[in-house]
Structure formats: C-alpha cells, structure tokens
C-alpha cells in the first residue's frame, strides 16, 4: 500500500542526545486548512523510518 502524506513539516529531537525522535507531516486531505491547524498532523516515530531518499521517505506503518 502506498500513500502520499506530503512534505515533512517538522522534526522532534531529544535535546540531550541530539538525535531525531520523530518527523511530523500534515495529515488529512485539505492541506490549506492544515497550514493553519496542526490538529491532523501525523507523527512518524524515527524507528518506523526504513529509508530516506532524495525525494521520498519510506516508513513502516
């Protein structure tokens, strides 16, 4: 199954270790409304990321 979540909007990091813990992508289908509201954001934990490419990130859901 393939799904396009859009662009990475933000990242979360552990400030003590300096490691990225998760990435945040906008959720839902109306990306204009998501620009103003983060209620539908999708948080993807770093351990679910399988591969980072030039123009896509593969995650295990």
C-alpha positions in Angstrom: 0.0 0.0 0.0 1.3 3.4 -1.0 0.2 6.7 0.5 1.5 10.2 0.0 1.5 12.2 3.2 3.1 15.3 1.8 6.3 17.1 2.9 8.0 16.8 6.3 6.6 19.7 8.3 8.8 19.4 11.4 11.0 17.1 13.4 11.2 16.2 17.1 14.5 15.7 18.7 15.9 14.5 22.1 17.9 17.6 23.2 20.1 15.6 25.5 21.3 13.1 22.9 20.8 15.4 19.8 19.0 12.5 17.9 15.8 12.9 15.9 13.0 11.0 17.5 10.2 11.6 15.0 9.1 13.5 12.0 5.8 15.4 11.6 3.8 15.5 8.3 0.5 17.2 7.7 -2.5 14.9 7.9 -5.9 14.9 6.2 -6.7 15.8 2.7 -7.1 19.6 2.9 -3.6 20.9 3.1 -4.6 24.5 3.1 -6.6 24.1 6.3 -3.7 22.1 7.8 -1.4 25.1 7.3 -3.4 26.9 9.9 -4.2 24.0 12.2 -1.9 21.2 13.4 -4.8 19.0 14.8 -4.5 16.5 12.0 -0.7 16.2 11.9 0.8 12.7 11.7 3.8 11.9 13.9 6.0 9.2 12.5 8.4 7.7 15.0 12.1 7.6 13.9 12.3 3.8 14.3 9.4 3.4 11.7 11.5 5.1 9.0 13.1 2.5 6.7 14.8 4.5 4.0 15.3 8.2 3.3 15.7 9.0 -0.4 16.2 12.2 -2.4 12.5 12.8 -2.9 10.7 10.3 -0.6 10.8 8.6 2.8 9.7 5.0 3.2 8.1 4.2 6.6 6.6 1.1 8.1 3.1 1.7 9.2 
